[in-house]
Amino acid sequence: MGFSEKPADYVESRRRPTSYGDIFFHWLTVFLLVFFAVVMITPFIWLLSSSLKTQINIFQYPPQLIPDPIVPENYVYALTYKPFGLYFRNTLIVAGLNVVAVVFSSSFCAYGFARMRFPGRDFWFGIVMATLFLPYAVLLVPSFIVFSRLGWIDTFLPLVVPPFFGGGAFNIFLMRQFFRTIPEEIADAARIDGCSEFGVYWRIMLPLSKPALITIGIFTFLFAWNDLIGPITYLRSPDNFTIAVGLASFRSQTDISWDLQLAASTAVTLPVIVLFFLAQRYFIQGVVMTGLKG
Amino acid sequence: MTAQTADPAAAEGFWLTRHYNRLTLKQRRTLMGYIFIAPFILGFLLWWLGPAAVAGYLTFHKWNFLSAPKFVGMANFSKMVGDPILAQSLKVTFVFSVISVPLGLVFAFFLANLINAKFRFIAIFRTIYFLPSIVPAVANAILWAWLFNTEFGLINYVIRAFGGPKIGWLQDPTWVMLAFVILTIWGVGGSMIIFLAGLQGIPQIFYEAAEIDGAGRWQRLLYVTLPMMSPIIFFNLVIGFISSFQVFVSALLITNGGPQRATLFLVLHIWRTAFSSQKMGYAAALSWLLFAILMLLSFFVFRYIGSRVYYENPDE
């Protein structure tokens, strides 16, 4: 389901607004829609506009909406001031491993929860749901101690190893819900043909779940791209920084150069927005799946 | 001929295969089930119970990471009681939560109703309303620090253009809370989409029936939309409360906890206690406190609000 799709109850022949109340309500809605659209989009325009201003123009009152002159060099300057290429590579490694881990691990566990019957299953699923409501922040300090004992501080390991163990309660939950919509008969047919449970999971369920897998993959990627608290806690040397930590440290070092900070912020936001437009359908599906099937 | 010799290859094969073949069907199913959920169980033991045990141990110790942990009994807990900084950070977190969660919920619901309208270009509006929620947290923090800038920020410019005063958004302890609420509400796109999906799932026939019975717009909202949406409102409420207790990036990057600790959110306080002051024992105790607060909060939310939720198909 995407934004372009018409709502389920859309009926072409729906009667036109007739009474004065309807007409008033129609225009009120239009007005509010436009008003809030302006409110929501202005920060983006302001971000883009400020990121293209000179140091002098950015501290000008009243502010210019369209920068004069336009300084695209800000971007070059901001992105080379710190090794953003390296940060980008680090982020891709962390995010890529996270996506692989989450896609396979969460679907594997979810298959057990969705399609197998065994004593203790509901107990363990209860634990999955309990960890769903426990935020990351609670475990931050104790996890740090565990990882430091393992000698994992200042490596990517604390960021990439845990997802291989179940891939997060949330993703298990989503995949389980999705698997339950696939008819059991398909799996039974495969079993009669001599397919093992692993085969059913790998050859039947995974290929049939591509939309759900892409959805959790995208959200995992976004999370890794955006996450600050994990990398800032576990990564120490600048060579290991991800984009988020790089941008945060950029801010603390260039406190006054708003033009550069904003150019770097725009550059970091842009890929996310591009990804959104490429995969809009999966974004919406992901958000909706979280809310509706609970 | 017995079942065991029926498949000689298996019987003589790898010892694991032999054991497996001796299991009953039920045992096999149990075994397979546990193999499938094993990654989660292992992960739970390693990355949840393990750290929780470490936190439990450290709670009764004083540890600066360098020397050996020193047993201090309940000292970390008694320290909490008289800690004015902790009291401040709890106050900040609660006030923010109590203001931002209901406001965010109402605003998201309102926007969802707006974009549920049937216009030709509605898809564009949906996209615009959703986009803020996907801006990376660090970029978002920098953007809002700039928008709220006292001298050159856009927000003060607009206020002054309408004849208002110059507000010290990030310098004044009272205003800074409102600034954080505003930037949080800007990103309600996620809950808005969940609301929208819920609205579209309400059968149109309910509205038609209500209309025939003479229900006006307001009554349809009150007696059809709200009851039908209550599970989704509840879901967004729970998610909203949990995330309101986890404010970190914006507090760290926009104000660094200031001014006068007015944005010293609990997670930031714990993080600093552990990684700036190196008080690992106290930080572990504070993590337990956060855990206890979230558990209590969830309990009350489920007990007093969850019981009022209307489920159309309670079995699902």
Interface residues (C-beta under 8 A of the other chain):
Chain A: M1 F3 S4 P7 A8 D9 Y10 V11 R14 G21 F25 T29 V30 L32 L33 F36 A37 M40 I41 T42 P43 F44 W46 L47 S50 I58 F59 Q60 Y61 P62 P63 S105 F108 C109 Y111 G112 F113 M116 R117 F118 P119 G120 R121 W124 I127 V128 T131 F133 L134 P135 Y136 A137 V138 L139 L140 V141 P142 S143 F144 I145 V146 P162 F164 F165 G166 G167 I172 E197 Y201 L222 W225 N226 D227 L228 I229 T233 I243 A244 L247 A248 R251 W258 Q261 L262 A264 S265 T266 V268 T269 V272 I273 F276 Q280 F283 I284 V287 V288 T290 G291 L292 G294
Chain B: R29 T30 M32 G33 Y34 I35 F36 I37 P39 F40 I41 L42 G43 F44 L46 W47 W48 G50 P51 A52 V54 A55 L58 L111 L114 I115 N116 A117 K118 F119 A123 F125 R126 T127 I128 Y129 F130 L131 P132 I134 V135 P136 A137 V138 A139 A141 I142 L143 W144 W146 L147 N149 E151 F152 L154 Y157 A161 W186 G190 S191 I193 I194 F195 A197 G198 Q200 G201 P203 Q204 R217 P231 I232 F235 N236 V238 I242 S243 F245 Q246 F248 V249 L252 L253 V267 I270 W271 A274 F275 M280 A283 A284 L286 S287 L290 F291 L294 S298
